[in-house]
Every structure is written in structure tokens, then in C-alpha cells.
Amino acid sequence: MSELIAFDHVTKTYASGDAVQDLNLKIHTGELFVLVGESGSGKTTTLKMINRLIAPTSGTIQFKGQDITSYPIRELRWQIGYVLQQIALFPNMTVGQNIALIPELRHMPKAEVTNRVDELLDSVGLPPEQYRNRFPKALSGGEQQRVGILRAFANKPPVVLMDEPFSALDPLSRNQLQELVLDLHQRLNMTIVFVTHDMNEAMRLGDRIAVMRDGQLVQCDTPQAIAKSPATDWVAEFFAGTKARLMEAPLRKLTAFATPDTAPNRPLTSPDALLKSILPVIAQGEKVTIQTDSGKFKIDAQAVLNFLAANA
């Protein structure tokens, strides 16, 4: 897997001390990479150094094999989408204008911009004819955050940074937007760097998770690997209560090579149910159906078993 972003001995120091200490980290092209930690751990500082909102005190950061300081700042940020917790939609611009902002600044043809806006709105369940010309004040908090996410993705940047974008939302909206991020990541094949203090959110979203504490990188690996072999007692405690969610990511990723099933024969809602339904039919090579938040999918039983074995 190719390397998109690399931190090389990066430190950020303020008068009060080091916010980030000697950070060495690589983020791969196409992965959903999560930075997780308590408040003050350095995760947001790390994120903001990628698009030069914060400058490191020492060390270097590379983007696409090139030092980020060698890019003109506008060129760099046009290649990096950014989603804030505060959403920050322009209140005097319509939904369509907010989403189209960066593509228009980059002189994308008008017809292409219009099509892009409509496609994106459709993809997140906001019918263009109903939402394109609305202003942000006419939207709910969850709808505003969807538009903020679409704006970051509209220019098709190589990477999107997301800084605790759902922490202020109610649980239902948060769950729906997590599913949206997973869906956009899978369909658009973009790299996402996602900051959260919620370990359950990190476990649900991350291909890999970087655990930070007091400005230091404590551990970086897949959710399954970290939960199985935490680097410290603190990491083990921080992950406590999340192991039940470990199989969500493998089950979700199975849908990448599954086919939608409109007449399921074995709806499944948990890893245990999945395995119990698969084992009796493997010899016959039957297909089984898994139930996810995104729908029901039919998959070859042996393929499921192989996949779960590889991700156990």
C-alpha cells in the first residue's frame, strides 16, 4: 500500500510544553485512519499540521512524497478536504453553493459542478430538488453536517481530514453520519484521517487506529490487533468495553464484494449468528445473508469464513 502522509520526528512545542512529541507516523493511500485519545493528547494538533493550520516546531511532514512546506498553501489545501465539528457552512450561501465552492474556485465547468452537487446530495439522502436551494438555517444539525461532509468531498481531494465532526450530535444522528463516512470512503476510495476521543467510534470506523496520550503515539495498528495486544495497561483500559464491536469492521468490509439481496434466506445480525449459519452450509457451498445497517447482503459462505479467519 502506498504512503500518502508521513510524519518524521515531528514535535510541536508551546509555552506550556510539547503538544506532540517526536511523532513518527505513516498514513496509507485509501485507508480510513483514526487518531484517538483523551483531550490534550495531541490528536487535533497532529491533524492540523497536515494542512498547515499549525506548523511543527521540528521534524518534517510529507504529502504525496513531498514536504508540505514546499507546496503553495492554497494548492496544498485544495488537495485536502476538511470537516470541522462546528460545521461552518456559509449562512448566506445555499446548500448547493456551499458544496460547489471549491470546485468553482478551481474552475471546474459549471455543468460538471451542478452534476457533482446533485449526485452528492442524492448519495446522502438529500434530494437535490428539495435541498439544493435551501439555506443552512433551514436544515437540522445532522443535515448541516451532511452538507459539510459533502463540501469536503466535492473536489475529490486525495485526503479528507475530519476533526471530531460528530461529537456534538445526538446518538442517532451520529450513527447515521458514521455510516455515511463509511459509505463515502468505500465508494469514493479516498483517504480519510479522522479524529475522535470516542473509542467505540474509532473501532467502528478505523482501518487502523493511532492511540495518542500526552502528545505521544502510544500504539498504531488495526483495531483487532490493538485490542488483542495493547501496548500498555493504559491502552488496555482505554479499550475496555469495546471488544464487542471488533467484528463490526470485518462484517462491514465484507459488503465490498457482496451482492444486495432483496429476498434474504438467513438474515444475520451478529458475528455469532453469522458463524452458526455458515458452518452447516459450507460443504454445500451455499450463500448466506448478512444483515448490516446498510442493508442485507448475500455472500458465499466459504468466502465469509475465510475473511473472518483472516481478521480474527
C-alpha positions as CSV (number, residue, x, y, z in Angstrom):
1,M,0.0,0.0,0.0
2,S,1.4,3.4,-1.0
3,E,2.3,6.0,1.6
4,L,0.3,9.3,1.3
5,I,1.3,11.2,4.5
6,A,4.4,10.7,6.6
7,F,5.4,12.3,9.9
8,D,9.2,12.2,10.5
9,H,10.2,13.1,14.1
10,V,7.6,15.8,14.4
11,T,7.3,17.9,17.5
12,K,5.0,20.8,18.3
13,T,6.0,22.9,21.3
14,Y,4.0,25.7,23.0
15,A,5.0,27.7,26.0
16,S,3.1,25.3,28.2
17,G,5.1,22.3,26.8
18,D,5.0,19.8,24.0
19,A,1.6,19.2,22.4
20,V,3.2,16.5,20.1
21,Q,6.5,14.8,20.9
22,D,8.8,13.2,18.3
23,L,5.9,11.7,16.2
24,N,6.7,9.1,13.5
25,L,3.7,8.0,11.6
26,K,2.7,6.9,8.1
27,I,-0.8,7.1,6.6
28,H,-1.5,4.9,3.6
29,T,-3.4,5.9,0.4
30,G,-7.1,4.8,0.6
31,E,-7.3,4.0,4.3
32,L,-9.6,5.3,6.9
33,F,-7.1,6.3,9.6
34,V,-8.3,7.3,13.1
35,L,-6.4,9.4,15.6
36,V,-7.9,8.7,19.1
37,G,-7.1,9.9,22.6
38,E,-8.3,11.9,25.5
39,S,-8.5,15.7,25.5
40,G,-5.0,17.2,25.3
41,S,-3.5,14.0,23.8
42,G,-2.2,15.9,20.7
43,K,-4.6,14.3,18.1
44,T,-6.1,17.5,16.8
45,T,-2.7,19.2,16.7
46,T,-1.5,16.3,14.6
47,L,-4.4,16.6,12.2
48,K,-4.0,20.4,11.8
49,M,-0.3,20.0,11.0
50,I,-1.2,18.0,7.9
51,N,-2.9,21.0,6.2
52,R,-0.6,23.6,7.8
53,L,-3.1,25.2,10.1
54,I,-0.4,24.5,12.7
55,A,3.3,24.5,11.9
56,P,5.5,21.9,13.6
57,T,8.3,23.1,15.8
58,S,10.7,20.5,14.4
59,G,10.6,17.5,12.1
60,T,9.0,17.1,8.6
61,I,5.7,16.1,7.2
62,Q,5.4,14.7,3.7
63,F,2.3,14.7,1.5
64,K,2.5,12.5,-1.7
65,G,6.2,12.2,-1.2
66,Q,6.8,16.0,-0.9
67,D,7.5,18.2,2.1
68,I,4.2,20.0,2.8
69,T,6.1,23.3,3.2
70,S,7.2,23.1,-0.5
71,Y,3.5,23.4,-1.6
72,P,1.9,26.8,-2.1
73,I,-0.5,26.9,0.8
74,R,-3.6,27.2,-1.4
75,E,-2.5,24.3,-3.6
76,L,-2.0,22.1,-0.6
77,R,-5.3,22.9,1.0
78,W,-7.2,22.4,-2.3
79,Q,-5.9,18.8,-2.1
80,I,-7.1,18.3,1.5
81,G,-10.8,18.4,2.4
82,Y,-11.5,19.5,6.0
83,V,-14.6,18.8,8.1
84,L,-15.0,20.6,11.5
85,Q,-17.1,19.8,14.5
86,Q,-18.6,23.3,14.1
87,I,-19.7,22.6,10.5
88,A,-19.0,26.2,9.5
89,L,-21.3,26.4,6.5
90,F,-21.6,29.8,4.9
91,P,-25.0,31.1,6.1
92,N,-25.6,33.4,3.1
93,M,-24.9,30.7,0.6
94,T,-27.4,27.9,-0.4
95,V,-26.6,24.2,0.2
96,G,-25.7,23.9,-3.5
97,Q,-23.4,26.9,-3.3
98,N,-21.7,25.6,-0.2
99,I,-20.9,22.2,-1.8
100,A,-19.8,23.8,-5.1
101,L,-17.4,26.3,-3.5
102,I,-14.1,24.6,-4.0
103,P,-14.9,23.1,-7.4
104,E,-15.9,26.5,-8.7
105,L,-12.8,28.1,-7.2
106,R,-10.8,25.5,-9.2
107,H,-12.7,26.5,-12.3
108,M,-14.5,23.2,-12.8
109,P,-17.0,23.5,-15.7
110,K,-20.4,24.7,-14.4
111,A,-22.4,21.8,-15.8
112,E,-19.9,19.4,-14.1
113,V,-20.2,21.2,-10.8
114,T,-24.0,21.1,-10.9
115,N,-24.0,17.4,-11.7
116,R,-21.5,16.8,-8.9
117,V,-23.6,18.7,-6.4
118,D,-26.7,16.8,-7.3
119,E,-25.0,13.4,-7.2
120,L,-23.6,14.0,-3.8
121,L,-26.9,15.2,-2.4
122,D,-28.6,12.2,-3.8
123,S,-26.0,9.9,-2.3
124,V,-26.7,11.0,1.2
125,G,-30.5,11.0,1.0
126,L,-31.0,14.8,0.5
127,P,-33.0,15.1,-2.8
128,P,-31.4,17.9,-4.8
129,E,-34.7,19.4,-5.9
130,Q,-35.6,19.8,-2.2
131,Y,-32.2,20.8,-0.7
132,R,-30.1,22.4,-3.4
133,N,-31.5,25.9,-2.9
134,R,-32.1,25.8,0.8
135,F,-30.0,27.9,3.2
136,P,-28.2,26.3,6.2
137,K,-30.6,27.8,8.8
138,A,-33.4,25.7,7.2
139,L,-31.5,22.4,7.9
140,S,-31.3,20.3,11.0
141,G,-27.9,19.8,12.7
142,G,-27.5,16.4,11.1
143,E,-28.4,17.7,7.7
144,Q,-25.9,20.6,8.1
145,Q,-23.2,18.2,9.0
146,R,-24.0,16.1,5.9
147,V,-23.6,19.2,3.7
148,G,-20.3,20.0,5.5
149,I,-19.1,16.5,4.7
150,L,-20.2,16.8,1.1
151,R,-18.4,20.1,0.7
152,A,-15.1,18.5,1.8
153,F,-15.6,15.6,-0.7
154,A,-16.9,17.7,-3.6
155,N,-13.5,18.5,-5.0
156,K,-12.4,14.8,-4.9
157,P,-9.3,15.6,-2.9
158,P,-6.8,12.8,-2.2
159,V,-7.4,13.1,1.6
160,V,-10.2,14.4,3.9
161,L,-9.4,15.5,7.4
162,M,-12.3,15.1,9.9
163,D,-11.8,16.8,13.4
164,E,-14.4,15.2,15.8
165,P,-17.2,16.0,13.4
166,F,-20.0,14.2,15.2
167,S,-19.2,14.8,18.9
168,A,-21.9,17.4,19.3
169,L,-24.7,15.4,17.7
170,D,-27.3,13.1,19.2
171,P,-26.6,9.3,19.1
172,L,-29.0,8.6,16.2
173,S,-27.5,11.4,14.0
174,R,-24.0,10.3,15.0
175,N,-24.7,6.7,14.0
176,Q,-26.2,7.8,10.6
177,L,-23.2,10.0,9.8
178,Q,-20.7,7.3,10.8
179,E,-22.4,5.1,8.2
180,L,-22.2,7.9,5.7
181,V,-18.5,8.3,6.2
182,L,-18.0,4.5,5.8
183,D,-20.1,4.6,2.6
184,L,-18.3,7.6,1.1
185,H,-15.0,6.1,1.9
186,Q,-15.8,2.8,0.3
187,R,-17.5,4.3,-2.8
188,L,-15.0,7.2,-3.5
189,N,-11.9,5.3,-2.3
190,M,-10.5,8.4,-0.6
191,T,-8.1,8.6,2.3
192,I,-9.7,9.9,5.5
193,V,-7.9,11.0,8.6
194,F,-10.5,11.1,11.4
195,V,-10.0,12.5,15.0
196,T,-12.2,11.3,17.9
197,H,-12.0,10.8,21.6
198,D,-14.6,8.0,21.4
199,M,-13.0,4.6,21.3
200,N,-16.2,3.0,20.1
201,E,-16.3,5.4,17.1
202,A,-12.6,4.7,16.4
203,M,-13.3,0.9,16.5
204,R,-16.2,1.2,14.1
205,L,-14.6,3.5,11.6
206,G,-10.8,2.8,11.5
207,D,-8.9,0.6,9.2
208,R,-6.0,1.5,11.5
209,I,-6.0,3.4,14.8
210,A,-3.3,5.6,16.2
211,V,-3.7,5.9,20.0
212,M,-2.2,9.1,21.5
213,R,-1.5,10.2,25.1
214,D,0.2,13.3,26.4
215,G,1.5,14.2,22.9
216,Q,3.0,10.8,22.2
217,L,2.0,8.0,19.9
218,V,1.3,5.0,22.2
219,Q,0.3,2.4,19.6
220,C,-0.7,2.3,16.0
221,D,-2.4,-0.8,14.5
222,T,-5.7,-2.3,13.4
223,P,-8.5,-2.3,15.9
224,Q,-8.3,-6.1,16.3
225,A,-4.5,-6.1,16.9
226,I,-4.7,-3.3,19.5
227,A,-7.5,-5.0,21.4
228,K,-5.7,-8.3,21.3
229,S,-2.2,-6.9,22.3
230,P,-2.5,-3.5,23.9
231,A,0.9,-1.8,24.2
232,T,0.3,-0.6,27.7
233,D,-2.1,-1.0,30.6
234,W,-3.5,2.4,29.8
235,V,-4.3,1.3,26.2
236,A,-6.0,-1.8,27.6
237,E,-8.1,0.3,30.0
238,F,-8.9,2.8,27.2
239,F,-10.1,-0.1,25.0
240,A,-12.2,-1.7,27.8
241,G,-15.8,-2.2,26.8
242,T,-15.1,-2.0,23.0
243,K,-14.3,-5.6,22.2
244,A,-17.9,-6.5,21.4
245,R,-17.6,-4.1,18.4
246,L,-14.4,-5.7,17.0
247,M,-16.3,-7.7,14.4
248,E,-18.3,-4.7,13.0
249,A,-15.4,-3.6,10.7
250,P,-14.9,-7.1,9.2
251,L,-18.6,-7.6,8.7
252,R,-18.9,-4.1,7.1
253,K,-16.0,-4.7,4.8
254,L,-17.4,-8.0,3.6
255,T,-20.1,-6.0,1.8
256,A,-17.4,-4.7,-0.6
257,F,-17.6,-7.9,-2.6
258,A,-21.2,-8.9,-1.7
259,T,-24.3,-8.5,-3.7
260,P,-27.5,-6.9,-2.4
261,D,-30.1,-9.4,-1.5
262,T,-33.8,-8.5,-1.7
263,A,-35.1,-11.9,-0.6
264,P,-32.7,-13.0,2.2
265,N,-32.9,-16.5,3.4
266,R,-30.9,-16.1,6.6
267,P,-30.9,-12.6,8.0
268,L,-27.9,-12.3,10.3
269,T,-27.3,-9.6,12.9
270,S,-24.2,-10.6,14.8
271,P,-20.8,-12.5,14.3
272,D,-22.1,-15.5,16.4
273,A,-25.3,-15.7,14.3
274,L,-23.2,-15.4,11.1
275,L,-20.9,-18.3,12.1
276,K,-23.7,-20.5,13.3
277,S,-25.5,-20.1,10.0
278,I,-22.4,-20.5,7.8
279,L,-21.0,-23.7,9.4
280,P,-23.8,-26.1,8.4
281,V,-23.8,-25.0,4.8
282,I,-20.1,-24.7,3.9
283,A,-19.9,-28.2,2.5
284,Q,-22.7,-27.4,0.0
285,G,-21.1,-24.1,-1.0
286,E,-24.3,-22.2,-0.3
287,K,-24.6,-18.5,0.0
288,V,-25.6,-16.8,3.3
289,T,-27.1,-13.4,4.0
290,I,-25.7,-10.9,6.5
291,Q,-27.7,-8.0,7.9
292,T,-25.9,-4.7,8.3
293,D,-27.0,-1.2,8.9
294,S,-26.6,-0.6,5.2
295,G,-28.9,-3.5,4.2
296,K,-28.8,-7.2,3.6
297,F,-26.1,-8.8,1.5
298,K,-25.7,-12.3,0.2
299,I,-22.1,-13.8,0.2
300,D,-20.6,-17.2,-0.4
301,A,-20.3,-19.0,2.9
302,Q,-16.7,-20.1,2.4
303,A,-15.6,-16.6,1.5
304,V,-17.1,-15.3,4.7
305,L,-15.4,-17.9,6.8
306,N,-12.0,-17.2,5.1
307,F,-12.5,-13.5,5.6
308,L,-13.3,-13.9,9.3
309,A,-10.4,-16.2,9.8
310,A,-8.1,-13.6,8.3
311,N,-9.5,-10.8,10.5
312,A,-9.8,-12.8,13.7
